[in-house]
Each structure stands twice: as structure tokens, then as C-alpha cells.
Amino acid sequence: MFSWLEKPHYSFVTVVLNLAQNTMQSSAILNPQTEEEMSLFHSGIIKSHTLK
């Protein structure tokens, strides 16, 4: 899992990878406390990955 904060709008993004089940989920809060505020959620299946 990793998260980051995008300045100057203080948008916050989180990504969760589950390599044991080959899945990922993400969420984002974009432009909080503004008229453009938006919440996004997404999930998917990882078809292949290589660990280095």
C-alpha cells in the first residue's frame, strides 16, 4: 500500500496492491473543499507482474 499527497490542491491518493491475489484498488480525493472536489475509486486485476 502506498499513499501520497499532491500539492498545491492537497489531493490525496491511495493505492493497494495485493500481489498474492493479483488485484489492485485505488482511491483518490481530488481538490478537497473546493467546487471541483471529487472522490474516485477503482479496482482491477493484475494480469502479470515481475518482482525485482
C-alpha positions as CSV (number, residue, x, y, z in Angstrom):
1,M,0.0,0.0,0.0
2,F,1.2,3.5,-0.8
3,S,-0.3,6.9,-0.5
4,W,0.7,10.4,-1.5
5,L,-0.5,14.0,-1.2
6,E,-0.5,16.2,-4.3
7,K,0.2,19.9,-3.6
8,P,-0.9,22.6,-4.1
9,H,-4.5,21.3,-4.2
10,Y,-4.0,18.8,-1.4
11,S,-5.4,15.9,-3.5
12,F,-4.8,12.5,-1.7
13,V,-4.3,9.2,-3.5
14,T,-4.0,5.7,-2.1
15,V,-3.1,2.5,-4.0
16,V,-3.4,-1.0,-2.5
17,L,-1.6,-3.9,-4.4
18,N,-2.4,-7.5,-3.4
19,L,0.1,-9.5,-5.4
20,A,-1.0,-12.8,-3.8
21,Q,-4.4,-12.4,-5.4
22,N,-3.2,-10.3,-8.4
23,T,-5.6,-7.4,-7.6
24,M,-5.3,-3.6,-7.0
25,Q,-7.6,-1.0,-5.6
26,S,-7.1,2.8,-5.6
27,S,-8.9,5.8,-4.2
28,A,-8.5,9.5,-4.6
29,I,-9.9,12.7,-3.2
30,L,-9.2,15.4,-5.7
31,N,-9.4,19.2,-4.9
32,P,-10.9,18.8,-1.5
33,Q,-13.0,21.6,-0.1
34,T,-13.5,23.2,-3.5
35,E,-16.3,23.2,-6.0
36,E,-14.2,20.8,-8.1
37,E,-14.0,18.2,-5.2
38,M,-14.2,14.7,-6.5
39,S,-13.8,11.2,-5.0
40,L,-12.7,8.3,-7.2
41,F,-12.5,4.6,-6.6
42,H,-11.1,1.9,-8.9
43,S,-10.1,-1.7,-8.8
44,G,-8.6,-4.1,-11.2
45,I,-6.9,-7.5,-11.9
46,I,-3.2,-7.6,-12.4
47,K,-2.6,-9.9,-15.4
48,S,1.2,-10.3,-14.8
49,H,3.9,-8.8,-12.6
50,T,7.6,-9.2,-12.1
51,L,9.3,-8.6,-8.7
52,K,12.8,-7.3,-8.8
